[in-house]
Amino acid sequence: MNSSLELSEVSPEINWKRGIFLGLGLLLFVLLYLAPPMPDALDPAGTRFPLSHEGKAALAIFLLAGIWWVFEVVPIGVTSLAIGLLQVVFLVRPAEEAFGDFMRPSVLFIFASIVIGQVFTKTGLTQRLAYRMLAVVGDRTSRIYLGCFIITSALTHIMAHTAVAATLFPLLMTIYAHYGEGQKQTRFGKGLFIGMAYVAGAGSIVTLLGAARGAVAVGFFHDITGEAVSFFELSYYMFPLGWLMTFLLWLFFMLFFKPEKEEIPGLQQKAREMCETLGPMTRKEILSGLIIFGCILVMGLQSFIPALSVINKSGIILISTVLFFVFNILDIEDLEEIPWNIILLFAGAMSIGFCLWETGAAKWLAVQWLDLFKESTPFVFILSVAFFVMMMTNFIMNVAAIAISLPVALVLAPYLNVAPEVILFASLAAAGMPFLLLVGAAPNAIAYESKQFSTAEFFLYGIPASVLLMAGIAFMVRILWPLMGMELMLTG
């Protein structure tokens, strides 16, 4: 009797949901990998884009990773390792390339951004900023939402949205601690952290400083069309959409994640008192602030000073990481607390993105999709481009999504008499706001560290948010951008 009781206590409970989606990912991989060759994609000019065996295998890995990431059948970082492993085992790409992507400059940028967030927490800068903000926005949770979203959006105009998310994450954790629910998941917690991730994307489209995707897209646009888009021209057209989405997302989260409490009584007064008790800034706070501000300033000046533009942003921001340890602001224990699960997530995203690109699978997908709309109206074609970019950027890094889709769209646009500028701006807007998967953008994954939501919840609420994004882009294309002077059709 006792032995059977002991056996039942140690027998693990079978997780059928995990098993089903684990098997589904593997099944889709096998079926696509073993499927017969796919027909070539054909663009309006008659150019053929064949799908090689390696390209078909890349799509199979892509499907498996998507299923495993959404339903988190294994840790998200482990799914990323599986992406590299499958490429090597099935001879899709050499190991040096498949695993070499795990240390791309973009991955190191995310690492350095997370370290900056650690510094804010350890030095006390987070508490200082959080209390000052709460002293301004007050006790009402709706205003706390709005205040956090406005700060997030505004900061992404002058610094990379990854760095903004890493910086604000500990601040939001401090704010949430005052909600009085401990580590329990709440609607307010979900809205606060998912909202930060979404709004970081919305704000980052406004300038070239918000993310690398802007510079990449402008470069492609110049290479293909011969036309240049200036820093201020991009901001002129993207500013209204970025802030429209910021406020629409605030309403979205008030609808779907209306806080359980309308206010946190006494929070504003308590925040003011805590501001006073913190006293003057310490030496480490000042030094940390100078290091962070210095790196941000240099990255911001890269768009205006050619001599600085040759230095990779990852190299600049990694200077801050080294200096934090040189000046004993961080130590070995802090290094060991880095959330490597998140780092691996984006390493895997880089790997599958380059895999799709180098095997030709990405271009095959883009041509197949956009070819469906070659007989459509210009408005529908523009939205089809934006939709394709939006979906791709949820699975791979948005820089890769732009690199995959924008060149194809710009080649097809003249056949429908569509001006290339509107393709550029619609694509950039869609690439900046991946609302479905954590892998779509670093702020999504950073928000996940709050443990306030699951990957499935993020995906579920990302569906109506993505519909909202497409509605916003449609409004800009149909109404506001033409009023601002953007030509939607080719002239002459």
C-alpha positions as CSV (number, residue, x, y, z in Angstrom):
1,M,0.0,0.0,0.0
2,N,2.7,2.4,1.0
3,S,4.9,1.5,-1.9
4,S,2.1,2.1,-4.4
5,L,1.4,5.5,-2.7
6,E,5.0,6.4,-3.0
7,L,5.1,5.4,-6.6
8,S,2.0,7.6,-7.4
9,E,3.7,10.5,-5.7
10,V,6.8,10.4,-7.8
11,S,5.1,9.5,-11.1
12,P,5.1,12.5,-13.3
13,E,1.7,13.7,-14.6
14,I,1.5,13.5,-18.4
15,N,1.2,16.8,-20.1
16,W,-1.0,15.9,-23.1
17,K,-1.1,19.5,-24.5
18,R,2.7,19.7,-24.5
19,G,2.9,16.3,-26.2
20,I,0.4,17.1,-28.9
21,F,2.1,20.3,-29.9
22,L,5.6,18.8,-29.6
23,G,4.4,16.1,-32.0
24,L,2.6,18.5,-34.3
25,G,5.8,20.5,-34.8
26,L,7.8,17.4,-35.6
27,L,5.0,16.1,-37.9
28,L,4.8,19.3,-39.9
29,F,8.6,19.3,-40.2
30,V,8.7,15.7,-41.5
31,L,5.8,16.1,-43.9
32,L,7.2,19.3,-45.5
33,Y,10.8,17.9,-45.6
34,L,9.6,14.7,-47.4
35,A,7.1,16.5,-49.6
36,P,7.7,16.5,-53.4
37,P,9.4,19.5,-55.0
38,M,7.3,22.7,-55.0
39,P,6.5,24.6,-58.2
40,D,8.7,27.6,-59.0
41,A,7.5,31.1,-58.0
42,L,7.1,33.5,-61.0
43,D,7.2,37.3,-60.8
44,P,5.4,39.5,-63.4
45,A,8.7,40.0,-65.3
46,G,8.9,36.2,-65.9
47,T,11.8,35.6,-63.6
48,R,11.6,32.1,-61.9
49,F,12.4,31.5,-58.3
50,P,12.9,27.8,-57.7
51,L,12.6,26.3,-54.2
52,S,15.6,24.1,-53.6
53,H,15.7,21.0,-51.4
54,E,17.5,23.1,-48.8
55,G,14.9,25.9,-49.1
56,K,12.1,23.4,-48.5
57,A,14.0,22.1,-45.4
58,A,14.3,25.7,-44.2
59,L,10.5,26.1,-44.4
60,A,10.1,22.9,-42.5
61,I,12.3,24.1,-39.7
62,F,10.5,27.4,-39.8
63,L,7.1,25.6,-39.2
64,L,8.5,23.5,-36.4
65,A,10.0,26.5,-34.6
66,G,6.7,28.5,-35.0
67,I,4.7,25.8,-33.3
68,W,7.2,25.2,-30.5
69,W,7.6,28.9,-29.8
70,V,3.9,29.6,-29.7
71,F,3.0,26.7,-27.4
72,E,6.4,26.7,-25.5
73,V,6.6,22.9,-25.6
74,V,10.3,23.3,-24.5
75,P,12.0,26.5,-23.2
76,I,12.0,29.1,-26.0
77,G,15.8,29.2,-26.0
78,V,15.9,25.4,-26.5
79,T,13.7,25.8,-29.6
80,S,16.4,28.2,-30.9
81,L,19.1,25.5,-30.4
82,A,16.9,23.1,-32.3
83,I,16.8,25.5,-35.2
84,G,20.6,25.4,-35.5
85,L,20.8,21.7,-34.8
86,L,18.2,20.8,-37.6
87,Q,20.1,22.9,-40.1
88,V,23.3,21.0,-39.4
89,V,21.8,17.5,-39.1
90,F,19.8,17.8,-42.3
91,L,22.6,19.5,-44.2
92,V,20.6,22.7,-44.8
93,R,23.6,24.9,-43.9
94,P,27.1,24.3,-42.6
95,A,27.5,24.4,-38.8
96,E,29.8,27.4,-39.0
97,E,26.9,29.4,-40.6
98,A,23.9,27.9,-38.7
99,F,25.5,28.3,-35.2
100,G,27.6,31.4,-36.3
101,D,24.4,33.3,-36.4
102,F,24.0,32.8,-32.6
103,M,26.8,35.4,-32.1
104,R,25.7,38.0,-34.7
105,P,26.1,41.7,-33.7
106,S,22.3,42.0,-33.3
107,V,22.4,39.3,-30.6
108,L,25.2,41.0,-28.8
109,F,23.3,44.2,-29.0
110,I,20.4,42.6,-27.2
111,F,22.8,41.1,-24.6
112,A,24.3,44.6,-23.9
113,S,20.8,46.1,-23.7
114,I,19.8,43.6,-21.0
115,V,23.0,44.4,-19.1
116,I,22.0,48.1,-19.1
117,G,18.6,47.1,-17.5
118,Q,20.5,45.2,-14.8
119,V,22.6,48.3,-14.0
120,F,19.5,50.4,-13.6
121,T,18.1,47.9,-11.1
122,K,21.4,47.4,-9.1
123,T,22.3,51.0,-8.8
124,G,18.9,52.2,-7.8
125,L,18.3,54.3,-10.9
126,T,15.2,52.2,-11.5
127,Q,13.6,53.1,-8.2
128,R,14.4,56.8,-8.6
129,L,12.8,57.0,-12.0
130,A,9.8,54.9,-11.0
131,Y,9.0,57.0,-8.0
132,R,9.3,60.2,-10.0
133,M,7.0,58.9,-12.7
134,L,4.4,57.7,-10.2
135,A,4.5,61.1,-8.4
136,V,3.5,62.6,-11.7
137,V,0.9,60.2,-13.1
138,G,-0.9,59.6,-9.8
139,D,-2.9,56.7,-8.3
140,R,-5.2,55.8,-11.2
141,T,-4.1,52.6,-13.0
142,S,-5.4,53.9,-16.3
143,R,-3.0,56.9,-16.0
144,I,-0.2,54.6,-15.0
145,Y,-0.8,52.6,-18.2
146,L,-0.8,55.9,-20.2
147,G,2.3,57.3,-18.5
148,C,4.3,54.1,-19.1
149,F,3.3,53.9,-22.7
150,I,4.1,57.6,-23.5
151,I,7.5,57.3,-21.9
152,T,8.2,54.1,-23.7
153,S,7.2,55.5,-27.1
154,A,9.1,58.8,-26.6
155,L,12.3,57.1,-25.6
156,T,12.3,54.9,-28.7
157,H,12.6,58.1,-30.8
158,I,16.1,58.6,-29.6
159,M,17.4,55.1,-28.7
160,A,17.0,51.5,-29.8
161,H,13.7,50.0,-28.7
162,T,15.6,47.0,-27.3
163,A,17.6,49.3,-25.0
164,V,14.4,51.1,-24.0
165,A,12.7,47.9,-23.1
166,A,15.6,46.7,-21.1
167,T,15.9,50.0,-19.3
168,L,12.1,50.3,-18.5
169,F,11.6,46.6,-17.6
170,P,13.0,47.0,-14.0
171,L,11.1,50.2,-13.7
172,L,7.8,48.5,-14.5
173,M,8.6,45.7,-12.1
174,T,9.0,48.3,-9.4
175,I,5.7,49.9,-10.3
176,Y,3.9,46.6,-10.4
177,A,5.2,45.7,-6.9
178,H,3.0,48.5,-5.6
179,Y,-0.1,46.9,-7.1
180,G,-0.3,44.7,-4.1
181,E,-0.6,41.3,-5.8
182,G,2.9,40.0,-5.3
183,Q,4.1,37.8,-8.2
184,K,0.5,36.8,-9.1
185,Q,-0.5,37.2,-12.7
186,T,-3.1,40.0,-13.1
187,R,-4.8,41.9,-16.0
188,F,-2.9,45.0,-14.9
189,G,0.4,43.0,-15.0
190,K,-0.3,41.6,-18.4
191,G,-1.3,45.0,-19.8
192,L,1.7,46.8,-18.3
193,F,4.3,44.4,-19.8
194,I,2.7,43.4,-23.0
195,G,1.8,47.0,-23.5
196,M,5.4,48.1,-23.0
197,A,6.5,45.6,-25.7
198,Y,3.8,46.7,-28.2
199,V,4.3,50.4,-27.7
200,A,8.1,50.1,-27.9
201,G,7.5,48.8,-31.5
202,A,5.0,51.6,-32.3
203,G,7.4,54.4,-31.1
204,S,10.5,52.8,-32.8
205,I,9.1,53.4,-36.3
206,V,9.2,57.2,-35.9
207,T,12.9,57.8,-36.4
208,L,15.9,55.9,-37.7
209,L,17.3,55.7,-34.2
210,G,14.5,53.4,-32.9
211,A,15.8,50.2,-34.6
212,A,18.2,49.0,-37.3
213,R,15.3,48.1,-39.6
214,G,14.9,51.7,-40.7
215,A,18.4,52.2,-42.0
216,V,18.3,48.8,-43.7
217,A,15.0,49.6,-45.5
218,V,16.2,53.1,-46.5
219,G,19.3,51.5,-47.9
220,F,17.4,48.9,-50.0
221,F,15.1,51.7,-51.2
222,H,18.0,53.7,-52.4
223,D,19.7,50.8,-54.1
224,I,16.5,49.7,-56.0
225,T,14.9,53.1,-56.8
226,G,17.9,55.4,-56.8
227,E,15.9,57.8,-54.5
228,A,17.0,58.8,-51.0
229,V,14.8,59.2,-47.9
230,S,16.2,61.6,-45.3
231,F,16.0,61.2,-41.5
232,F,13.4,64.0,-41.2
233,E,11.3,62.8,-44.2
234,L,10.9,59.4,-42.6
235,S,10.0,61.0,-39.3
236,Y,7.5,63.3,-40.9
237,Y,5.4,60.5,-42.3
238,M,5.9,58.0,-39.5
239,F,5.3,60.3,-36.5
240,P,1.5,60.4,-36.8
241,L,1.2,56.6,-37.2
242,G,3.6,55.9,-34.4
243,W,1.7,58.1,-31.9
244,L,-1.7,57.0,-33.3
245,M,-0.8,53.4,-32.5
246,T,0.5,54.4,-29.1
247,F,-2.8,55.9,-28.0
248,L,-4.9,53.2,-29.8
249,L,-2.9,50.6,-27.9
250,W,-3.6,52.3,-24.7
251,L,-7.3,52.0,-25.5
252,F,-6.7,48.4,-26.6
253,F,-5.2,47.5,-23.2
254,M,-7.9,49.4,-21.3
255,L,-10.4,47.2,-23.1
256,F,-8.7,43.8,-23.0
257,F,-6.6,44.2,-19.8
258,K,-8.7,46.6,-17.8
259,P,-6.9,46.7,-14.3
260,E,-8.7,44.9,-11.5
261,K,-8.2,48.1,-9.4
262,E,-9.2,51.5,-10.7
263,E,-6.5,53.1,-8.4
264,I,-3.8,52.2,-6.0
265,P,-4.7,54.4,-2.9
266,G,-1.9,56.5,-1.6
267,L,0.5,55.6,-4.3
268,Q,1.2,59.1,-5.5
269,Q,1.9,60.4,-2.0
270,K,4.0,57.3,-1.2
271,A,6.0,57.9,-4.4
272,R,6.8,61.5,-3.4
273,E,7.9,60.4,0.1
274,M,10.2,57.7,-1.4
275,C,11.7,60.2,-3.8
276,E,12.7,62.3,-0.8
277,T,14.1,59.4,1.2
278,L,16.4,58.3,-1.7
279,G,18.5,61.4,-1.2
280,P,21.0,62.6,-3.8
281,M,22.3,60.4,-6.6
282,T,25.2,58.1,-5.6
283,R,28.5,57.9,-7.4
284,K,27.5,54.6,-9.1
285,E,24.2,56.1,-10.3
286,I,26.0,59.1,-11.8
287,L,28.7,57.0,-13.4
288,S,26.2,54.5,-14.8
289,G,24.1,57.3,-16.2
290,L,27.1,58.9,-17.9
291,I,28.2,55.6,-19.4
292,I,24.7,54.8,-20.7
293,F,24.0,58.4,-21.9
294,G,27.4,58.5,-23.7
295,C,26.7,55.3,-25.6
296,I,23.2,56.5,-26.6
297,L,24.6,59.8,-27.7
298,V,27.2,58.3,-29.9
299,M,24.6,55.9,-31.5
300,G,22.3,58.9,-32.1
301,L,25.0,60.9,-33.7
302,Q,25.8,58.1,-36.1
303,S,23.0,59.3,-38.4
304,F,24.5,62.8,-38.6
305,I,28.3,62.3,-38.4
306,P,29.7,60.0,-41.2
307,A,32.9,59.2,-39.2
308,L,30.8,57.5,-36.5
309,S,28.6,55.6,-38.9
310,V,31.3,53.1,-39.7
311,I,31.2,51.8,-36.1
312,N,28.7,49.0,-35.5
313,K,26.1,49.9,-32.9
314,S,26.7,46.6,-31.1
315,G,30.3,47.6,-30.7
316,I,29.3,50.9,-29.2
317,I,26.7,49.5,-26.7
318,L,29.1,46.7,-25.7
319,I,31.5,49.4,-24.5
320,S,29.0,50.1,-21.7
321,T,29.0,46.4,-20.7
322,V,32.8,46.4,-20.4
323,L,32.9,49.7,-18.5
324,F,30.3,48.5,-16.0
325,F,32.7,45.8,-14.9
326,V,35.8,47.9,-15.1
327,F,34.3,50.4,-12.6
328,N,32.9,47.6,-10.4
329,I,29.3,48.6,-11.0
330,L,28.6,45.0,-11.9
331,D,30.4,41.8,-10.8
332,I,30.5,38.1,-11.8
333,E,27.3,37.3,-10.0
334,D,25.4,39.8,-12.2
335,L,26.9,38.2,-15.3
336,E,25.6,34.9,-14.2
337,E,22.1,36.3,-13.8
338,I,21.8,37.2,-17.5
339,P,18.5,35.6,-18.9
340,W,20.3,33.4,-21.5
341,N,16.9,31.9,-22.5
342,I,16.0,35.3,-24.0
343,I,19.5,35.7,-25.7
344,L,19.2,32.2,-27.2
345,L,15.7,33.1,-28.4
346,F,17.0,35.9,-30.6
347,A,20.0,33.9,-31.7
348,G,17.7,31.3,-33.1
349,A,15.6,34.0,-34.8
350,M,18.7,35.3,-36.5
351,S,19.7,31.7,-37.6
352,I,16.3,30.9,-39.1
353,G,16.1,34.3,-40.8
354,F,19.4,33.9,-42.5
355,C,18.6,30.3,-43.3
356,L,15.4,31.3,-45.1
357,W,17.3,34.1,-47.0
358,E,20.4,32.1,-48.0
359,T,18.4,29.1,-49.2
360,G,16.1,31.2,-51.3
361,A,13.0,30.1,-49.4
362,A,12.2,33.6,-48.2
363,K,12.2,35.1,-51.7
364,W,10.2,32.2,-53.0
365,L,7.6,32.8,-50.2
366,A,7.5,36.6,-50.9
367,V,7.0,36.2,-54.7
368,Q,4.4,33.5,-54.2
369,W,2.4,35.7,-51.8
370,L,2.7,39.0,-53.7
371,D,2.0,37.3,-57.0
372,L,-1.5,36.6,-55.7
373,F,-2.2,40.3,-55.7
374,K,-0.7,41.3,-59.1
375,E,-4.2,41.9,-60.5
376,S,-5.5,43.7,-57.4
377,T,-6.0,47.4,-56.9
378,P,-3.0,49.5,-55.7
379,F,-4.5,49.9,-52.2
380,V,-5.0,46.1,-51.8
381,F,-1.5,45.5,-53.1
382,I,0.1,47.9,-50.6
383,L,-1.8,46.3,-47.7
384,S,-0.8,42.8,-48.9
385,V,2.8,43.9,-48.7
386,A,2.3,45.2,-45.2
387,F,0.5,42.0,-44.2
388,F,3.3,39.8,-45.5
389,V,6.0,41.9,-43.7
390,M,3.9,41.8,-40.5
391,M,3.6,38.0,-40.6
392,M,7.3,37.5,-41.4
393,T,8.5,39.8,-38.8
394,N,6.7,37.8,-36.1
395,F,8.9,34.8,-36.9
396,I,12.2,36.3,-37.8
397,M,14.1,39.5,-36.9
398,N,12.4,42.5,-38.5
399,V,15.6,43.5,-40.3
400,A,15.5,40.1,-42.0
401,A,11.8,40.5,-42.8
402,I,12.5,43.8,-44.5
403,A,15.4,42.4,-46.4
404,I,13.2,39.5,-47.6
405,S,10.1,41.3,-48.7
406,L,10.9,44.9,-49.6
407,P,13.1,44.2,-52.6
408,V,10.4,41.9,-54.1
409,A,7.6,44.4,-53.4
410,L,9.6,47.3,-55.0
411,V,10.1,45.3,-58.1
412,L,6.4,44.4,-58.4
413,A,5.1,47.8,-57.5
414,P,5.6,49.5,-61.0
415,Y,3.5,46.8,-62.6
416,L,0.5,48.1,-60.6
417,N,1.5,51.8,-61.0
418,V,2.2,52.0,-57.2
419,A,4.7,54.7,-56.0
420,P,7.7,53.0,-54.2
421,E,7.6,55.4,-51.2
422,V,4.3,54.1,-49.9
423,I,5.6,50.6,-50.1
424,L,8.6,51.6,-48.0
425,F,6.6,53.3,-45.3
426,A,3.9,50.7,-45.1
427,S,6.5,47.9,-44.8
428,L,8.5,49.8,-42.1
429,A,5.3,50.3,-40.1
430,A,4.4,46.6,-40.3
431,A,7.9,45.5,-39.5
432,G,8.1,47.6,-36.4
433,M,5.1,46.0,-34.6
434,P,5.2,42.2,-34.3
435,F,2.4,41.5,-31.9
436,L,2.1,37.7,-32.2
437,L,5.4,36.0,-31.2
438,L,8.1,36.8,-28.7
439,V,10.7,36.2,-31.3
440,G,9.4,39.1,-33.4
441,A,11.2,41.8,-31.4
442,A,13.4,42.0,-28.4
443,P,11.0,44.0,-26.2
444,N,8.5,41.1,-26.6
445,A,10.9,38.7,-25.0
446,I,12.1,41.2,-22.4
447,A,8.5,41.7,-21.3
448,Y,8.1,37.9,-21.0
449,E,10.7,37.9,-18.2
450,S,8.0,39.4,-16.0
451,K,6.2,36.0,-15.9
452,Q,2.9,37.8,-16.2
453,F,1.8,36.1,-19.4
454,S,2.4,32.9,-21.4
455,T,3.5,32.7,-25.0
456,A,0.1,31.5,-26.0
457,E,-1.6,34.5,-24.3
458,F,0.8,36.8,-26.1
459,F,-0.2,35.2,-29.4
460,L,-3.9,35.2,-28.7
461,Y,-4.1,38.9,-27.8
462,G,-1.7,39.7,-30.6
463,I,-4.3,38.8,-33.2
464,P,-6.7,41.7,-32.5
465,A,-3.7,44.0,-32.0
466,S,-2.4,43.0,-35.4
467,V,-5.8,43.7,-36.9
468,L,-5.6,47.2,-35.2
469,L,-2.2,47.7,-36.8
470,M,-3.5,46.8,-40.3
471,A,-6.4,49.2,-39.8
472,G,-3.9,52.0,-38.8
473,I,-1.8,51.4,-41.9
474,A,-4.9,51.3,-44.1
475,F,-6.0,54.7,-42.6
476,M,-2.6,56.2,-43.3
477,V,-2.4,54.8,-46.9
478,R,-5.9,55.8,-47.8
479,I,-6.3,59.1,-46.0
480,L,-3.6,60.7,-44.0
481,W,-0.4,60.1,-46.1
482,P,-2.0,61.6,-49.3
483,L,-3.1,64.6,-47.3
484,M,0.5,65.0,-46.1
485,G,1.8,65.0,-49.6
486,M,2.8,61.4,-50.3
487,E,2.2,60.2,-53.8
488,L,0.5,56.8,-53.8
489,M,0.5,56.3,-57.6
490,L,3.3,56.8,-60.1
491,T,3.0,59.9,-62.2
492,G,4.1,60.6,-65.8
